[in-house]
Amino acid sequence: MKKKFIIWICIFFLLLAAIISLFFLDLNKNDNKNLTKIKVAEVARTIFYAPMYAAINQGYFAEEGLDVELLLTPGADKVTAAVLSGDVEIGFSGSEATIYVYNGEEKDYLQTFAQLTQKDGSFLVSREKIDNFTLDDLRGKTVVGGRAGGMPEMTFEWALRQNGIDPKKDLTIDTSVAFAAMSGAFIGGNGDFVTLFEPNALQIEQQGFGYVVASIGELGGIVPYTSYSARKSYIENHPDIIEKFTNAIQKGLDFVHSHTDEEVAEAIMEFFPDTSKNDLVNVIKRYRSIDSWPTSTTFTEESFNHLQDIMIASNELKEKVPYEDLIYLRD
């Protein structure tokens, strides 16, 4: 009798636990229904964007009443196309993209409202081990670079010019390889060097196909490298959403700056299922060492002008565009 009583008690508590779980699951669903859905076109999936992934995983967007869906959209040109077509509300890519749209005389052009990174996030990888590397080692060599007119390629060329190297005459830069195929092209034998974001650069090293010899970010200086933009009309009609989104990104930046490399790695692991925690820690440490992440989402006019100087040097821009037109600053 006592045994049956214990069994019934166990069954009762199991049923009670199931009911409570369903209750909280339903509450969670209702909470999600109350969130505003925002689609974001993401130019690449890289550890370089750790503050954004931390903001999502730590629930900072949900705290602001937003449910963010990331859509991988390789290439800044494709990101802007997705925003202009209305497929997404917000674009995340190189800041140069908004300048191209503005100069294309688009009436409802894109405005940038928050930055996430302040340095180029790519690293120069050599096929051969080079001790005491300098940019002069690139003379006469072939580099698999980024897309012509994109920030990675323009920043690389700017760094070369700053060091007395003509990117058109002193070496060969192959800009024909698609961003997602650059690692594979290098492994397949293309080029003496390649510029890669993380975790691709680290993976090349671990596989024995190359050696990281320089950070393009260190060479390129402070620049509003990757940022968030939206149509001017969308920002005007939804200033509350833009403010909430920016608040969440700021919390993500604060998290990265106030937590250890290990804690940041744990916060973004689900976005990089094929990368070990140890590798995540090493890459985060590498990005932190070159001061990749700003402390604030706010653009400065000085950094925006530096961005345009880089574009002008690459013959991708004839004259500077107004800071006040393209940068949305909250009151």
C-alpha positions in Angstrom: 0.0 0.0 0.0 2.8 2.3 1.0 4.6 1.5 -2.2 1.6 2.4 -4.4 1.2 5.6 -2.5 4.8 6.6 -3.2 4.3 5.8 -6.9 1.2 8.0 -7.1 3.0 10.8 -5.4 5.8 10.5 -7.9 3.3 10.5 -10.8 1.6 13.6 -9.3 4.8 15.6 -9.1 5.9 14.5 -12.6 2.5 15.7 -14.0 2.9 19.0 -11.9 6.3 19.6 -13.3 5.1 19.0 -16.9 2.2 21.4 -16.4 4.5 24.1 -15.0 6.9 23.6 -17.9 4.1 24.0 -20.4 2.9 27.1 -18.6 6.3 28.8 -18.7 6.8 27.7 -22.3 3.5 29.3 -23.2 4.6 32.5 -21.4 7.8 32.5 -23.3 5.9 32.2 -26.6 3.7 35.0 -25.6 6.8 37.1 -24.7 8.2 36.4 -28.2 4.9 37.5 -29.7 5.2 40.8 -28.0 8.7 41.4 -29.5 9.1 43.5 -32.7 10.6 41.3 -35.4 13.6 42.9 -37.2 15.4 41.3 -40.1 19.1 42.2 -40.4 21.2 41.4 -43.5 24.6 40.3 -42.2 27.5 40.7 -44.6 29.5 37.8 -43.1 29.7 35.5 -40.1 32.9 36.2 -38.3 34.2 36.4 -34.7 35.0 40.0 -35.6 31.3 40.8 -34.9 31.4 39.3 -31.4 29.6 42.2 -29.7 26.5 41.7 -31.9 26.4 37.9 -31.2 26.9 38.6 -27.5 24.0 41.1 -27.6 21.7 38.5 -29.1 22.8 35.6 -26.8 22.7 37.7 -23.7 19.1 38.8 -24.4 19.9 42.5 -24.9 17.7 42.8 -27.9 14.8 41.1 -26.1 15.3 43.5 -23.2 14.7 46.3 -25.7 11.6 44.6 -27.1 13.2 43.3 -30.3 13.5 39.9 -31.9 16.4 40.0 -34.4 16.7 37.6 -37.3 20.1 37.5 -39.0 20.2 36.7 -42.7 23.6 36.0 -44.0 24.0 38.2 -47.1 27.7 38.0 -48.4 28.9 41.3 -49.9 28.1 44.9 -48.9 26.5 45.4 -52.3 24.1 42.6 -51.6 23.3 43.9 -48.1 22.4 47.3 -49.4 20.3 45.7 -52.2 18.3 43.8 -49.5 17.7 47.0 -47.5 16.7 49.0 -50.6 14.3 46.3 -51.8 12.6 46.1 -48.4 13.6 42.4 -47.8 15.2 43.5 -44.5 14.8 46.5 -42.3 18.5 46.9 -41.3 21.7 46.3 -43.2 25.1 45.4 -41.5 28.1 45.8 -43.7 31.0 48.1 -44.5 30.2 51.8 -44.0 31.3 52.6 -47.6 28.1 51.0 -48.9 25.9 53.9 -47.8 28.2 56.3 -49.7 27.8 54.4 -52.9 24.0 54.5 -52.5 24.0 58.2 -51.7 26.1 59.0 -54.8 23.8 56.9 -56.9 21.2 59.6 -56.3 18.9 57.2 -54.5 16.2 59.5 -53.0 15.5 57.3 -50.0 19.1 56.6 -49.4 20.7 54.7 -46.5 21.8 56.3 -43.2 24.2 54.8 -40.8 23.1 54.8 -37.2 25.6 52.7 -35.2 29.1 51.3 -35.7 30.2 47.9 -34.3 33.9 47.8 -35.3 36.6 50.5 -35.7 39.4 48.6 -37.4 39.7 46.4 -40.4 39.2 42.8 -39.2 41.3 41.0 -41.8 44.7 39.5 -41.4 47.4 39.0 -44.0 48.3 35.3 -44.4 51.5 34.2 -46.1 52.0 30.9 -47.8 55.6 30.8 -46.5 56.8 31.5 -43.0 58.5 34.9 -42.9 60.4 36.1 -39.9 60.3 39.9 -39.2 57.7 40.5 -42.0 57.4 44.0 -43.5 55.1 45.1 -46.3 58.1 45.3 -48.5 58.0 41.5 -48.6 54.9 41.9 -50.8 56.8 43.4 -53.7 56.5 41.3 -56.8 54.1 38.9 -55.1 50.4 38.0 -55.7 47.8 38.7 -53.0 44.3 37.2 -53.1 42.5 40.4 -51.9 38.9 41.3 -51.3 36.3 42.7 -53.7 37.3 45.9 -55.5 35.6 48.8 -53.9 35.0 46.9 -50.6 36.5 48.1 -47.3 38.9 45.2 -46.8 40.5 45.8 -50.2 40.5 49.6 -50.0 42.0 49.5 -46.5 44.7 47.1 -47.6 45.6 49.3 -50.5 45.6 52.4 -48.3 48.1 50.7 -45.9 50.3 49.8 -48.8 50.4 53.4 -50.1 51.1 54.7 -46.6 54.2 52.5 -46.7 55.4 53.6 -50.1 54.1 50.6 -52.0 52.0 51.1 -55.2 49.3 48.5 -55.1 49.0 48.6 -58.9 52.7 48.4 -59.8 54.6 46.8 -57.0 52.5 43.7 -56.6 49.5 41.9 -58.0 46.2 41.9 -56.1 43.6 39.4 -57.3 40.2 40.9 -56.6 38.3 38.4 -58.7 37.8 35.8 -56.0 34.4 35.9 -54.1 34.7 36.7 -50.4 33.5 33.3 -49.3 35.9 31.5 -51.6 39.1 33.2 -50.7 40.3 30.6 -48.2 39.6 27.8 -50.6 41.4 29.6 -53.5 44.5 30.1 -51.3 44.5 26.5 -50.2 44.1 25.5 -53.8 47.3 27.3 -54.7 46.2 30.8 -55.7 48.5 33.7 -54.6 51.5 34.0 -52.3 49.4 35.8 -49.7 45.7 36.2 -48.9 43.7 38.6 -46.6 41.3 36.7 -44.4 38.9 37.4 -41.5 38.7 35.1 -38.5 38.2 32.2 -37.9 39.4 31.6 -41.4 43.0 32.9 -40.9 43.4 30.8 -37.8 42.1 27.7 -39.6 44.6 28.2 -42.4 47.4 28.3 -39.8 46.2 25.2 -38.0 45.9 23.3 -41.3 49.5 24.2 -42.2 48.6 26.1 -45.3 49.9 29.5 -44.2 51.0 31.9 -41.5 49.5 35.2 -40.2 52.1 37.9 -40.7 50.2 41.1 -40.2 46.9 42.7 -39.1 45.3 45.0 -41.8 43.4 46.6 -38.9 46.7 47.7 -37.3 48.0 49.1 -40.6 44.7 50.9 -41.5 44.0 52.8 -38.4 40.7 53.9 -36.8 37.8 53.8 -39.2 34.0 53.1 -38.9 34.6 49.8 -40.5 31.3 47.8 -40.1 28.1 49.5 -39.2 24.3 49.3 -39.2 22.2 51.3 -41.7 18.6 51.6 -42.8 16.6 53.6 -45.3 16.2 57.3 -44.3 12.4 56.9 -44.4 12.6 53.9 -42.1 14.7 55.7 -39.5 12.3 58.7 -39.7 9.3 56.5 -39.2 10.7 54.2 -36.6 13.1 56.2 -34.4 12.1 54.1 -31.4 13.2 50.9 -33.1 16.5 52.4 -34.2 17.1 53.6 -30.6 16.3 50.2 -29.1 18.5 48.4 -31.6 21.4 50.8 -30.9 20.9 50.4 -27.2 21.2 46.6 -27.6 24.4 46.9 -29.7 25.9 49.3 -27.1 25.2 46.7 -24.4 27.0 44.1 -26.6 30.0 46.4 -26.8 29.9 47.0 -23.1 29.8 43.2 -22.5 32.9 42.5 -24.7 34.8 45.3 -23.0 33.9 44.2 -19.4 34.3 40.4 -19.8 37.2 38.1 -20.3 38.1 36.4 -23.6 36.8 33.1 -22.2 33.4 34.7 -21.2 33.0 36.4 -24.6 33.8 33.0 -26.3 31.1 31.3 -24.2 28.6 34.0 -25.1 29.0 33.6 -28.9 29.7 29.8 -29.2 26.4 28.9 -30.7 27.1 31.2 -33.7 30.3 29.2 -34.4 29.4 25.5 -33.9 32.4 24.3 -35.9 35.0 26.4 -33.9 36.3 25.1 -30.6 36.1 27.3 -27.5 39.9 27.5 -27.4 40.0 28.8 -30.9 37.3 31.3 -30.2 39.3 32.6 -27.2 42.5 32.9 -29.3 40.7 34.8 -32.0 38.9 37.1 -29.6 42.3 37.8 -28.0 43.7 38.6 -31.4 40.9 41.1 -32.2 41.1 42.6 -28.8 44.8 43.2 -29.1 44.3 45.5 -32.1 41.5 47.4 -30.5 38.9 46.2 -33.0 35.8 47.2 -31.0 34.8 50.8 -30.1 33.5 51.7 -26.7 30.5 53.5 -28.3 28.3 53.0 -31.3 28.5 56.7 -32.2 30.3 57.7 -35.4 32.8 60.5 -35.2 33.2 62.9 -38.1 37.0 62.3 -37.9 36.7 58.6 -38.5 34.1 59.1 -41.2 36.4 61.4 -43.0 39.2 58.9 -42.7 36.9 56.3 -44.3 36.4 58.7 -47.2 40.1 59.4 -47.5 40.7 55.7 -48.0 38.0 55.5 -50.6 39.4 58.6 -52.5 42.9 57.0 -52.4 41.4 53.9 -54.1 39.7 56.0 -56.8 36.3 54.8 -55.6 35.2 58.3 -54.5 35.8 61.6 -56.1 34.8 63.9 -53.3 33.6 63.6 -49.7 29.9 63.4 -48.9 28.3 65.3 -46.0 28.7 63.7 -42.6 25.3 65.1 -41.5 23.5 63.5 -44.5 24.7 60.0 -44.0 25.1 59.6 -40.3 22.0 59.5 -38.1 22.7 60.9 -34.7 20.2 60.5 -31.9 19.1 63.5 -29.9 
